[in-house]
Amino acid sequence: MQAKTTALNKLSESIGLRIHPAKSKVLRVGTQTSEAVMIGDQPLEDVDAFCYLGSNIDQEGGTSKEIKARIGKAQAAFTTLRRFWKTRDISLKTKLRIFNSNVKSVLLYGCEAWNASTMYKKDPGVYQ
């Protein structure tokens, strides 16, 4: 991992970019090594999980936590619109458009990266 990080750092510097060691993290997936990864003379912080572009990434490489978080965010978006859903002055067609744009989009954000085996297995922790 160190060799790839060093190569990335050299390539970045050759085009005028700099990797900031304090802002960079190391997430180890499927490896037994625990050697520190360095940028220059500074070690990078090892983490168990992190949030990147709104998606939760963890060491298991699974997506069950991400799916659970997305369901929670969609429920919050739906609940926020509670008064809107109850009003009789707005047509069902308009309510469906609002649902698709404000609730469904929150639920499905980043779903193309979800692990299919997680989505289809009966994991009570995800679907409750």
PyMOL commands that set and color helices and strands:
alter all, ss='L'
color gray80, all
select helices_A, chain A and resi 2-14+64-80+82-86+92-108+111-113+116-120+124-127
alter helices_A, ss='H'
color red, helices_A
select strands_A, chain A and resi 25-26+38-39+42-43+45-46+49-52+55-58
alter strands_A, ss='S'
color yellow, strands_A
deselect
rebuild
show_as cartoon
